[in-house]
Amino acid sequence: MLNRVHLNGLRAVETVARLGSLAAAAAELNVSVSAVSQQIKRTEKQLDQALFERTPAGLVPTEFGTVFTARLSAGFRELIQAVALAGEASECTLVVSVAPAFASKWLLPRLSRHFARHPNVLLRIDASARIADLDHSDIDIAIRLGDGKWPGGRAELLLAQEVFPVCAPSIAAKLKSIADLAQTCAITDERAMISWESWFEAAGVEPVTFLKGARFTDPMLCLESAIAGHGVMLAWQLLTADALADGRLVAPFGVRAESGLGYWMVTSATKSESRKVRDFKAWIREEIAATMAQFRALDSAA
């Protein structure tokens, strides 16, 4: 029988009974008085029961209508609470779009500290290299490597990236000078936006020709190849921070070159930033500061 009764009609019946008049119900439902009246008549016909008595003072619930609308009010309260749950879940879920390499090698090991600081925020990581549509998706913030120019996005620089060679300690032990790179294999990321030329220029030396080494289309695979001792990789801070800190990798020459790129936090230019986004930004800035302090300590030790 429920399938024969329209929800809009039931809502009109409940609202009139609760507010006591057609006009008040029409205002709450944002429809005309005649529309509310028609919905009530249609619902009575569908139920084959009179719900209101028509009196000079207005509509008065019948005996059946009184019991019926009380149940309706309870039901609609449950529906409102159910829909509110979805809103609460959305408000408490932070969707972050990040490139897989950034997510795996830097962000993921640090997320437990965000969980501890903001236990009521559920993080959902969208690990994708595609450009996020911040205006027409559920993504709250994107972290991207680039020049900061994203149409329709509000970009804030997280960290300018510097490039430098890294390799396993066993290979670093053989590199007494930059010229020794000619006796090593270069591990190449075929999709990289960085090149060795800028680093050789920063080091003030002529480029050397490497031995042929492994080539990959993913920086994470390049990193694992370098850790495995397959050669030298041109890398950047946030990709290698943890491997350098625990000694799996070494930056043998202590020279870093500006890449012209950086990691940026990008949000929609048309939406105001929510509290959960502002909190995430504050947290990640602190984590970046800690990582860079770690780099300074490594430089001092060298």
Phi, psi and omega per residue, in radians:
M1 nan -0.558 -3.104
L2 -1.037 -0.576 -3.128
N3 -1.161 -0.305 -3.127
R4 -1.539 -0.146 -3.070
V5 -1.919 2.207 -3.127
H6 -1.323 2.415 -3.128
L7 -1.092 -0.678 3.136
N8 -1.073 -0.635 3.100
G9 -1.164 -0.752 3.105
L10 -1.086 -0.677 3.122
R11 -1.144 -0.675 3.108
A12 -1.120 -0.760 3.124
V13 -1.057 -0.838 -3.111
E14 -1.105 -0.713 -3.084
T15 -1.193 -0.730 3.107
V16 -1.102 -0.770 3.139
A17 -1.104 -0.672 -3.093
R18 -1.303 -0.691 -3.054
L19 -1.638 -0.369 3.029
G20 1.570 0.039 3.120
S21 -2.755 2.699 3.081
L22 -1.141 -0.708 -3.085
A23 -1.103 -0.785 -3.134
A24 -1.127 -0.694 3.126
A25 -1.139 -0.728 3.139
A26 -1.076 -0.693 3.139
A27 -1.139 -0.730 -3.127
E28 -1.194 -0.687 -3.096
L29 -1.487 -0.111 3.123
N30 1.056 0.744 3.056
V31 -2.326 3.101 -3.135
S32 -1.420 2.812 3.093
V33 -1.069 -0.730 -3.131
S34 -1.123 -0.598 3.112
A35 -1.135 -0.738 3.103
V36 -1.099 -0.755 -3.139
S37 -1.069 -0.751 3.133
Q38 -1.141 -0.674 3.124
Q39 -1.130 -0.664 3.122
I40 -1.161 -0.788 3.127
K41 -1.066 -0.736 -3.132
R42 -1.132 -0.699 -3.136
T43 -1.168 -0.718 3.101
E44 -1.064 -0.686 3.122
K45 -1.172 -0.696 3.133
Q46 -1.161 -0.613 -3.135
L47 -1.497 -0.305 -3.033
D48 1.026 0.682 3.128
Q49 -2.522 2.444 3.034
A50 -1.397 2.225 -3.129
L51 -1.772 -0.453 -3.121
F52 -2.348 2.585 2.947
E53 -1.670 2.354 3.119
R54 -1.540 1.959 -3.104
T55 -2.142 2.866 3.086
P56 -0.998 -0.475 -3.128
A57 -1.488 -0.098 -3.128
G58 2.169 -2.854 -3.125
L59 -1.453 2.288 3.100
V60 -2.162 2.218 -3.127
P61 -1.032 2.423 3.010
T62 -1.260 3.070 3.102
E63 -1.039 -0.796 3.088
F64 -1.134 -0.732 -3.114
G65 -1.062 -0.608 3.126
T66 -1.104 -0.816 3.130
V67 -1.175 -0.757 -3.080
F68 -1.097 -0.828 -3.085
T69 -1.244 -0.477 3.057
A70 -1.113 -0.738 3.090
R71 -1.160 -0.687 3.105
L72 -1.051 -0.769 -3.129
S73 -1.048 -0.745 3.110
A74 -1.107 -0.710 3.135
G75 -1.138 -0.747 -3.141
F76 -1.186 -0.556 3.060
R77 -1.087 -0.705 3.106
E78 -1.135 -0.718 3.123
L79 -1.108 -0.730 3.135
I80 -1.077 -0.749 3.133
Q81 -1.157 -0.635 3.122
A82 -1.129 -0.792 3.128
V83 -1.142 -0.629 3.124
A84 -1.087 -0.549 3.115
L85 -1.047 -0.703 3.123
A86 -1.116 -0.709 3.113
G87 -1.131 -0.711 3.121
E88 -1.133 -0.706 3.132
A89 -1.102 -0.701 3.124
S90 -1.161 -0.721 -3.136
E91 -1.142 -0.515 -3.061
C92 -1.715 0.030 3.116
T93 -1.873 2.209 3.095
L94 -1.886 2.079 -3.125
V95 -1.767 2.065 -3.083
V96 -2.040 2.139 3.094
S97 -1.673 2.136 -3.131
V98 -2.437 2.697 3.033
A99 -1.194 2.534 -3.090
P100 -0.962 -0.685 -3.117
A101 -1.119 -0.767 3.116
F102 -1.118 -0.751 -3.124
A103 -1.093 -0.818 -3.039
S104 -1.283 -0.791 -2.965
K105 -1.600 -0.312 3.129
W106 -2.240 -0.870 -3.015
L107 -1.213 -0.863 -3.018
L108 -0.977 -0.791 -3.129
P109 -1.112 -0.224 -3.064
R110 -1.885 -0.092 -3.026
L111 -1.124 -0.489 -3.122
S112 -1.029 -0.527 3.130
R113 -1.272 -0.549 3.040
H114 -1.215 -0.725 3.103
F115 -1.018 -0.737 -3.103
A116 -1.176 -0.651 -3.097
R117 -1.374 -0.628 -3.096
H118 -2.211 1.246 -3.051
P119 -1.130 -0.340 -3.123
N120 -1.558 -0.034 -3.141
V121 -1.797 2.129 3.077
L122 -1.599 2.089 3.134
L123 -1.564 2.317 2.991
R124 -2.119 2.045 -3.081
I125 -1.667 2.082 3.061
D126 -1.690 1.627 -3.076
A127 -1.463 1.732 -3.078
S128 -2.685 2.502 3.101
A129 -1.504 -0.134 -3.117
R130 -1.239 2.702 3.106
I131 -1.291 2.160 -3.077
A132 -1.340 2.444 3.032
D133 -1.566 1.683 -3.010
L134 -1.326 -0.297 -3.136
D135 -1.588 -0.385 -3.040
H136 -2.276 0.700 3.084
S137 -2.647 3.100 3.123
D138 -1.573 0.130 -3.123
I139 -1.287 2.202 -3.115
D140 -1.526 -0.645 -3.085
I141 -2.673 2.493 3.087
A142 -2.074 2.515 3.060
I143 -2.055 2.072 -3.015
R144 -2.337 2.604 3.041
L145 -1.643 2.149 -3.119
G146 3.064 -2.725 -3.091
D147 -1.756 0.086 3.095
G148 1.508 0.065 -3.111
K149 -1.771 1.711 3.084
W150 -2.198 1.916 -3.124
P151 -0.981 2.317 3.116
G152 1.376 0.079 -3.125
G153 -2.045 2.652 3.043
R154 -1.782 1.923 -3.008
A155 -1.850 2.377 3.077
E156 -2.215 2.203 -3.118
L157 -1.150 2.203 3.089
L158 -1.602 -0.840 3.108
L159 -2.854 2.177 3.015
A160 -1.180 2.360 -3.058
Q161 -1.676 2.336 3.047
E162 -1.911 2.564 -3.103
V163 -1.934 2.599 -3.096
F164 -2.883 2.700 3.129
P165 -1.307 2.524 2.999
V166 -2.365 2.678 3.116
C167 -2.819 3.012 3.092
A168 -1.226 2.662 3.136
P169 -0.959 -0.591 -3.125
S170 -1.127 -0.597 3.101
I171 -1.394 -0.668 -3.141
A172 -1.039 -0.567 -3.125
A173 -1.120 -0.381 -3.121
K174 -1.621 -0.117 -3.062
L175 -1.725 1.603 3.137
K176 -1.464 -0.440 3.118
S177 -2.606 2.928 3.141
I178 -1.086 -0.540 3.129
A179 -1.062 -0.457 -3.137
D180 -1.184 -0.239 3.086
L181 -1.059 -0.409 3.134
A182 -1.152 -0.267 3.124
Q183 -1.747 0.199 -3.127
T184 -2.122 2.853 3.097
C185 -1.586 2.427 3.043
A186 -1.567 2.247 3.030
I187 -1.614 2.122 -2.949
T188 -2.017 2.291 2.969
D189 -1.650 1.931 -3.040
E190 -1.169 -0.299 -3.134
R191 -1.835 0.192 -3.058
A192 -1.170 2.588 3.074
M193 -1.728 0.194 -3.110
I194 -2.121 2.802 -3.128
S195 -2.461 2.760 -3.139
W196 -1.183 -0.457 -3.036
E197 -0.997 -0.733 -3.115
S198 -1.145 -0.583 -3.141
W199 -1.263 -0.763 3.110
F200 -1.062 -0.644 3.110
E201 -1.121 -0.762 3.115
A202 -1.114 -0.576 3.135
A203 -1.370 -0.212 3.110
G204 1.302 0.532 -3.132
V205 -2.292 2.845 3.070
E206 -1.293 2.503 3.110
P207 -1.039 2.547 3.065
V208 -1.850 2.824 3.091
T209 -1.751 2.074 -3.123
F210 -1.362 2.830 2.882
L211 -1.253 2.686 -3.137
K212 -1.216 2.293 -3.139
G213 -2.245 -2.950 -3.090
A214 -1.207 2.581 3.095
R215 -2.168 2.402 -3.104
F216 -2.340 2.885 3.053
T217 -1.949 0.325 -3.112
D218 -2.528 2.180 -3.114
P219 -1.104 -0.475 3.112
M220 -1.147 -0.661 3.105
L221 -1.209 -0.649 3.053
C222 -1.040 -0.775 -3.122
L223 -1.092 -0.802 3.139
E224 -1.131 -0.605 3.097
S225 -1.142 -0.706 3.107
A226 -1.130 -0.754 3.118
I227 -1.078 -0.608 -3.137
A228 -1.309 -0.099 3.081
G229 1.525 0.458 -3.097
H230 -1.504 -0.174 -3.121
G231 2.759 -2.773 -3.103
V232 -1.940 2.420 -3.122
M233 -2.112 2.462 2.983
L234 -1.510 2.057 -2.984
A235 -2.279 -3.060 3.134
W236 -2.445 2.970 -2.906
Q237 -0.968 -1.011 -2.964
L238 -1.254 -0.348 3.080
L239 -1.306 -0.602 -2.981
T240 -1.948 0.015 -2.991
A241 -0.917 -0.872 -3.048
D242 -1.276 -0.649 3.134
A243 -1.185 -0.577 3.062
L244 -1.248 -0.694 -3.102
A245 -1.134 -0.663 -3.094
D246 -1.675 0.103 3.006
G247 1.524 0.049 3.101
R248 -1.218 -0.478 3.087
L249 -2.210 2.768 3.081
V250 -2.307 2.470 2.982
A251 -1.754 1.713 -2.859
P252 -1.246 -0.363 -2.989
F253 -1.984 -0.169 3.087
G254 1.180 0.326 3.126
V255 -1.976 2.227 3.081
R256 -2.147 2.460 -3.105
A257 -2.018 2.516 3.059
E258 -1.161 2.416 -3.111
S259 -1.744 -0.286 -3.026
G260 1.410 0.010 -3.136
L261 -2.045 2.904 3.092
G262 -2.777 2.887 2.966
Y263 -1.544 2.269 -3.076
W264 -2.130 2.525 2.976
M265 -1.679 2.122 -3.031
V266 -2.092 2.215 3.060
T267 -2.188 2.939 -3.135
S268 -1.145 2.390 3.113
A269 -1.356 -0.233 -3.073
T270 -1.818 -0.122 -3.119
K271 -1.989 2.513 3.054
S272 -1.328 2.564 -3.100
E273 -1.364 2.300 3.140
S274 -1.365 2.943 3.125
R275 -1.065 -0.708 -3.106
K276 -1.124 -0.585 3.095
V277 -1.230 -0.774 3.131
R278 -1.093 -0.698 3.116
D279 -1.134 -0.722 3.139
F280 -1.118 -0.738 3.122
K281 -1.072 -0.767 3.140
A282 -1.086 -0.735 -3.134
W283 -1.121 -0.796 -3.058
I284 -1.225 -0.527 3.044
R285 -1.104 -0.707 3.102
E286 -1.102 -0.723 3.141
E287 -1.156 -0.671 3.089
I288 -1.108 -0.751 3.129
A289 -1.055 -0.708 3.117
A290 -1.140 -0.693 3.119
T291 -1.114 -0.754 -3.126
M292 -1.222 -0.546 3.028
A293 -1.107 -0.637 3.088
Q294 -1.110 -0.710 3.104
F295 -1.134 -0.708 3.133
R296 -1.115 -0.636 3.107
A297 -1.146 -0.688 3.104
L298 -1.138 -0.692 3.125
D299 -1.102 -0.724 -3.127
S300 -1.147 -0.695 -3.135
A301 -1.139 -0.594 -3.140
A302 -1.236 nan nan
